Amino acid sequence: VVAGVGNGAGTGAASARAFAKAGYRVALIARNPESLTKAAQDIQAQGGEAAAFPIKAYTHADVKAGFDEIKKYWPDGEIRVALWNAALFVRKGFLELTEEEIEESTQTNIIGAFAFARQALLAFQDLELDDKGKRGSLLFTSATAAWRGNKLTSAFASGKTGQRALAQSLNKEFGPKNIHVSNVIVDGVILTDRASNFDAFKPLLEDENKRLSPESIANSYLYLVNQDRSAWTFELDLRPAHETW
């Protein structure tokens, strides 16, 4: 299950394609039905198995409804991997933030992550161990804002810090139950259509040393999922070779 696919050009869609290529049935959850359907169709056109499950919002009720639909669509399937890739990025000075932006950021980055994690863990907990010694893998896409705030990231950093604390807590609580929880810090500009619209990013996007590839991030997610129980990673940080950090 992949939550957060954007316009189909970023990390979520790349991860969906990578897992489909690896033989997984891929369920896509997001708030944009058009992009979601297109991403599923693209995977199907490449010989993979995927389906779109649009929801109106990342509330507990809507996320649960999405998981219920997935189980109905594949009644004989097991949910083994869940990737929370949804995020809301607000870049503003603290006094410029609106109440609506703060609430939406909290809803997506924290409450939505809680709702998604709950449904994933409920799906994992009764499964038998797989050949890696796990019942399931829950992954969170994070950012350096989870480690440190900055001048214009009070809303985003608060959300990502909360999400990281959630991931760490779940890792400690559910690791003894053979459920692998990972947090992936993505540090740098990702090569996407959205990033290409910003003039400041264009020099970075043209240099493979200075930007992240969605496909490379997706390969890292596959690596985490394929780790056996004798050596699990909780936090993985990814950045391009020439990123300053």
Buried (B, 14 or more C-beta within 10 A) or exposed (E): BBBBBBBBBBBBBBBBBBBBBBEBBBBBBBBBEEBBBBBBEBBBEEEBBBBBBBBEBBBBEBBBBBBEBBBEEBEEEBBBBBBBBBBBBBEBEEEEBEEEBBEBBBBBBBBBBBBBBBBBBEBBEEBEEBEBEBBBBBBBBBBBBBBEBEEBBBBBBBBBBBBBEBBBEBBEEBBEEBBBBBBBBBBBBBBBEEBBEEEEBEEBBEEBEBBBBBEBBBEBBBEBBEBEEEEBBBBBBBBBEEBEE
